[in-house]
Amino acid sequence: MLFWTIVKLCIKSLLANKLRSILAMLGIIIGVGAVISMLAIGAGAKKQIMDRISSMGTNLLIIRPGQSGSHGVTSGSYQNLKLTDAQAVLKEAAGIRRLAPVVSSSYQLKYLSKNTRCNVIGTSVTYLPIRDFSVERGRTFTESEVEGMARVAILGPVTVTNLFEKNDPIGETIKIKGINFTVVGVLKSKGDQGWSNPDDQAIIPYTTAMKQLLGVDYFREIDTQAQDGSDLTKVQEEIRQVLRKYHRIELSAPDDFEIRNQADIIQTVSQVSQTFTMLLGSIASISLLVGGIGIMNIMLVTVTERTREIGIRKAIGAKERNILLQFLIESIIISGLGGLIGAGAGIAAAKAIATFSAFTTEIQVQSVIIAITFSGMVGIFFGWYPARRAASLDPVEALRYE
């Protein structure tokens, strides 16, 4: 009963000085709102990056030529990934589900009076399922077309729009490097991924690309997809041993190729994103600290103004713990209510950022709970000293205070 009486007194005291109470809350409101919105930006960035990595395909291992040079100076890349390497990996490395050799370069594509520049990828029919592409209209090219170096192309939806606008491209002829290619399919949109746009590209048989466009006999990379449930690290080591054997690399010599494990990429990105999120949250938490100092200042002023009240209450029998509890509860109400308002403001700010900017935000329930809890702890921490000071006042001296 006494506790609720103290709570009523606290609320009455705060309402008696509305402007002061609001100003004391303001620091907490801004702090909690900033923490929630910043953590939402960090979580959104992480989700966006993870989605982009996932859109590359699942269980993905990318084999690329190593860097050539000596004494720590890089002079270029080896041109050592050949068709025999791809065949050997597919045949001898355990756990491989699919494999696709890849060559690529940027070319000008032309259709009648329209032209656009995009990335042209030469690969096999397995590239689409490995990289999680699907054909929305038309078809993919066939194995026989790859073997016959057919001049066929699958276009991304952005490339189609640039060249054909709203017209149907299937069966139409485009020029790549002055060579005629027949459009046989259109990819389903994946969306712009920042560093590259998979919707703005042309995919053709790797045999055609190597012999008729690029004039090379080596690949830029070999994409492999491990079987479901496989240990990517073990599959990666299997590939490594096969390639070392075919490249005749001595035991003490380093690899002349590199293998990128999608699981390693995800782990690295996750760690970087977590660090980024913690940095944003830490910066925003500084405003919570400033808000706590503001609460302490207001409470110290309140104690000074109510010195005679404290003296009277002590004179009629109030104990130190009652006075301590009263001022501590006032501090907690200020910070707790400020935390709730700040949480609403933070959620609204995060949604507004996602709506009116290029940032993606993701509001996490745990971040809201942590921010509100932390604001309550700020109230206790910064309210303790003023409350303790009020409780320790001598009643005789307090009654003399003017």
N, C-alpha and C positions, 0 to 999 in steps of 0.2 A: 504493500500500500504506500509506504514511504517513497519507494522508488518511483512510482507513477506520479506522485505529488511533485517530486524533484523534476521529472520530465516535463510536467505542465509548467512549472516555474521557468524552466529553460526555454520552452517555446514562447512563453509570454515575454521573457526578456529579449529574445531574438526579434519578435514581432514589434517590440517597442522601439527598436532601432533597425528598421527595415533596410534602409540604404546601406548602413554599415554591414549588415549581415550579407546583403547581396554582393557588396564589394569584396567581402571576405571569401564568399563562394566563388567569385569570378576566376581567381587563380586556379582553383581546383577544376572548375568547369572547362577552362581552356586546356589545362594539363591532361585531364582524362580524355577530352575530345581529341587532342593532338595525338595521344598515345594510340587510341583506337583507330583513328584514320591512318596514321603512319603504319601501324601493324597491318592494316587492311591492304595498303598499297604494297607492302612487302610480300604478304601472302598472295596477293593477286599476281605480282610479278613472277613469283615462284611457280604458281599454277600455270601461267601463260607459257613460261619457258618449258615446263614439264610437258605441256600439251604439244608444244612444237617438237620436242624430242620424240615423244610418242608417235607423232604423225610421220616421223621418219621411217617407222616400221618397228616391229618387235623382234627381240632376240637378235639384234643386228650387230654384225662384226664387219668393220670396214678395213680392208687391206689397202695400204697406199705405199708407194715407193719411198724409201728412206732418203734422207738428205745427204748429198755428196759433199766432199770437202776434206780438209785436213787441218790439224792443230786447232780445232774449235772454230774454224772459219767455214761457213756454209757457202758453197758455190752453186748449188742447184739441187735438183732431185734426180735420183737414178731413173733410168728408163728401162726398168728390168721386169715389169709385170707383163708377162706374155700369156698367150692363149694356153700354152702348155702348163703354166702355173695354175690357171683356173681349173683346167681339167684334172690336174694332180690333186688339188685341194678337194675338189668334189668327189674324187674317187678314193683318196686315201685317208682324209681327215674324218674321224668319227664324229657323229652328232650334227652333220651338215644337212639341212633340209633343202635349201635352195641356194643358188649362186648366180650372180649376174655381173659380167664384166662391164666396165663403164669407161667411155671416153666422152669428152665434152669440149665445147668451145662456143663462143658467142658469134652469131651470124645475123645478117640482115635477111629477113624473110619478106617476100614480095608476092602480092596477089593483085593482078591488074594494076591499078594506080595506087594501091595501098601498100605500105611497107612498115615493118616494125623490127626492132632488134631484140632478140631474146637468146636464152641459153639453149643450145641444141645438144641433146644427150643421145649418144649412140650406145645401145645396150641390147640385152636379150629380152625375150618375152617374160622371163622370171623377175625382171626388175619391178614390174608393177605390183605384184603381191608382196615382194620383199619390202618395198617402200610404202606399202599400204595405199597404193593408187587404185582407182577403179575407173573403168570407162563408162561414161554417162550416155554417150551416143556413138553409134558405129561399132567398131571392133578394134581389137589389138592386132598387131601383125603376128604372123605365124612363124614357126621354126623353119619351114621351107623358104619363106621370104627372107629370113635371116641368112640362110645358107646361099640363097640365090642373089644376095646383095640387092634386094628389091628397094625401089625408091618410094617408100611409103612412110607416112608420118602420123603420129598421134599428137594433137595439140592441146595445150592447156586452155581453159575457158577465157582467160584474159587475152591470150594470143589470138584466139578466134574472134573475140570482140574487136581487137585492134585491126585485124585483116578483113573480116567479113561483116562486122557490125551485127545486124540481126539475121543475116542470111545463113542458110544451112551450108556448112563447109564440107560435109561428107561427099567424097567423090571429086571434089574440086582439086585443081592443080596449083601448087605454090612453088616458088623458086627459092632454093637455099644455095647461096654461093653460085647463082646462075644455073643450077641444076633443077630440073623439074621433079617434084615429089607429089604423090597423090595423098590427100588427107583421108585416112581410113577411120579415125576415131577422135573423140573429144573427151578429155579427162573430167572427172567430177571435181568440183572446186574444193580446195583445202583451205583457202584463205592466205593472205599475205603473211609471211613469217618473219618480217623485219629484214634479216640479212639476205634473204632470198625469197623469191615468190614462186612456189611450185605451180601456180596457176598460169605463169607466163613462161612457157617453155615448149619445146618440140622434142618428141622422142622418136628416134629412128633406129633401124637395125645397126648394131655396132660394126658389122662387116661393111655396110655401106658408108658409115661415117669414117671408118679407118682408111678404106681404100679410095673413096671418091671425094671426100671432103678434107680430111686431115692429112692423109698420106703417111700414116704411122703404122707401126706393127706392135705397139705396146699400149697398155691401158693406163688411164689416170688412176683408177682404183678398181678393186674387186669387192663387190658387196656380197656378203654371205648372211644367211639366216639360219640360226641354230634350231634344232628340233625343240618342240615345246617340252619344258621341264629339264632341259639340258643345263649343265653348269657352264656358263659362258667362259669362265676362266679356264676350264679344262679344254673346251673346244678351241679357245684361242691358242693354248699351248700346242694342241694337235696341229693346227694350221701352221704355227711357227716352226715346228719340227719338219713338216713336209716341205715348206718353202726353203728352209735352210739346206735341206738335202738336195733339192732341185737347183738351188743357186750355188751349191758346192762351197758352202761357207765353213771355214775351219772352226774348231771348237772354241778357240780363244778369240775369234773375230766377232765383231758386233753384227747384228742383223743389218741387211741393206734394204729393209722394208719396215713398216710399222703397222700394227694392228690396233684399231680403236674399238674398245669394248663399250657397247651402249650402256651397260650397267655401271661402268666406271665413269662415263660421261654424266649419267644421272646422279651418281653419288657426289661427284665434284660440283655439279650445278646446285645440288641440294645444299651442300655445305656453304657455298658462296651465297646462295639466297638466304640461308639462315643467318649468316653473318650480316648481310645487308639489312635484314629485318630487325635484328638485334640492335644494329647501329641506329636505324630510324627510331626504334622504340626508346633507346637510351637518350637520344637527343630530345625526344618529346617528353621524356620523364623529368627532364630538368625543369620544365614549366610546372610540373607537379610539386617539385621541391620548392620552387619560388612561391607557389600557392600555399604551401605549408608554412613558410616563413610569414606570409601575409596573415594567415590565421593566428599565428603566435603573436604578431604585433597587435592585432585587433583584440585578442583575449587579454593581453597585458594592459591595454587601454581600458578594457571593460573592468578588469580587477581594480585598477586605480580609481575609476569612477564609482565603483560600488563598494569602496572600502568601508564606509559607514554602515551600509546594509549588512556586510559580512560581520562587522562588529556587533550589530544588534542581534543578528541570528545566533552568533556564538554566545552572547550574553544571556539569551533566553533558552540555551541548552543545545544548540546545534553542535554536533561533533565535527572534528576535522574531516573525517571521511565523507560526511554529508556535503560539506563545502567542496571538497575535492571532487566528489562525484558530480555535483551540479555543474561546475565549470568544465569538467571533462566531457560530460554529456553534451553541453552546448557546442564544444569544439567538434565532437563526433557528428552532431546533427548538421553543422555547417559543411563539414567535409563529405559526409555521406550523401546529403541532399545535392551538394555540388557535384559529387561523383555520378549520381543518377542522371542529373540534367546534362552533365558532360558526356555521359554514355550516349544519350539520345542525340546530342549535337555531333558526336564523333561518327555515329552510324549514318546520320543525315549527310555529313560532310563526305564520308567515304562513297556514298551513293551518288552524290553530286559530282565528285571527282570522276567516277566511272562514266557518268552521263555526259559531262561537258568537256572531257579531256581524253587523250589517247591512253591514259593509264587504265589498267584493269585492277579492280579492287575485290577483295574477298573478305568479308567480315567473319571473324571466327569467334564463336561463343566464349571460348576460353580466354581470349584477349579481353573481352568485355568484362568477364567476371574478375580477371586479374586486375584490371584497371580500377574497377569499383572497390575491390578489396583493398588495393593499395591506397586508394584515396581515404578509406576509413582508417587505415593504419597511420597515414599522414596526420589525420585528425587527432589520433591518440598520442602520437609521438610529439607533435608540436603543441598539443593542448595540455600535455602533462605539466610542463614547467609553470605556465600561468595558473593552472588549477592548484598545483602544489604551493605556489606562492600565496594564493588566496587562502588556502587551508591553514597555512602556517602563520597567518597574521595574528598578532596579539589583540584580543578583543578590546582591551582598555585603550591601546594606541589607535585601534581602528575607530573607536567611538569619538576620539579626539580629532580625527582627520576632518579637515574642511575641504 
